[in-house]
């Protein structure tokens, strides 16, 4: 290009020199110079015109022919065009591949703009949500998936957990939605049919509930007979005494296990139960009294501090959850230990804390403590007779009350279990029975 530029200047100087010589010799210097410059200008205008025509016309791909500076300008523009065309084709092919692969997915994938309108979706979304390509593009997604839970989920800005709702086109199907924010508040929605997982889960819950229920009667009979035998153990051979006692203890343990399994399956399946005002103070006082009896000759000092407000919830479930925490504190705190039970409120919500100065838990176990049958230290469990289901019951109960459990503990120093509830569950007005 630099070379062409120099030769263009050289050619101009040469032409002007020629015009100068001819004009000088014929005494028409001004005319020849003007004519030369005029021709020079006309030639450049012609090249510009050619360039403009080539750039605007779509029929001819090849650049117009020219020489010198203009020739190399045409060639450079042509080269740039080819390069751009190539990367455009590459991007198109890539986009097509992405679209083809998402179209082949069994999960529905939808792209929604920052105003909540549908921009693009794959074929599976048509089947799962009953969308129609021609009609629904540009429509608000919340008008197409009409469900109050979906609307509330969509309007959130943090999507940590997925949402599960019944399909808008098939009441028997359960769909799971997961939203990811990208760009300027655009959303990518992935939706999948999880009906078969739900069926499996329901089958598992039914099986556990039925098996526990069926085991209950034979076990009651066995422990009933065992109790009778123990009552009359003086009449039986002496070596049977210890065996009968152990059989009775184990049957009691199995009964506890079955009761806990039934409580858990009730928590998992019973979704429609109404919440009501639960008077926390009397509930905790009763549990603390039971804990005193459980503590018996271990002489724990158990302290209760309770603020005067109630909780909106299900009394039986709360009593079993709080009881599990308080009785655990008794079970896992050695003789003469201290246990503090506290019910209070602050700006972050309502809280129940059960704190002890007992055995404590190694922090590595804490994240898994609420799993069913998980035990921090299996050797402890044999003398406490626990089922390993207590904290799972607490976790499920809190989930049903919009709450969560926080555990902090230090091995050998003690543990603190705190149940947190939202302020919206606070009830301050007196109970109807008290007013009457
Ligand atoms: P378990 O019936 O074995 O007590 P839980 O689900 O109630 O089952 O508790 C799970 C485990 O957590 C227990 O086995 C025990 O190791 C530990 N744990 C629970 N509460 C306490 C506590 N207050 N102090 C120390 N360890 C505890």
Boltz pocket constraint, residues with backbone or C-beta under 6 A from the ligand:
constraints:
  - pocket:
      binder: B
      contacts: [[A, 324], [A, 325], [A, 328], [A, 329], [A, 332], [A, 333], [A, 356], [A, 358], [A, 359], [A, 360], [A, 361], [A, 369], [A, 371], [A, 374], [A, 375], [A, 376], [A, 377], [A, 380], [A, 381], [A, 385], [A, 386], [A, 387], [A, 388], [A, 389], [A, 390], [A, 391], [A, 392], [A, 414], [A, 415]]
      max_distance: 6.0
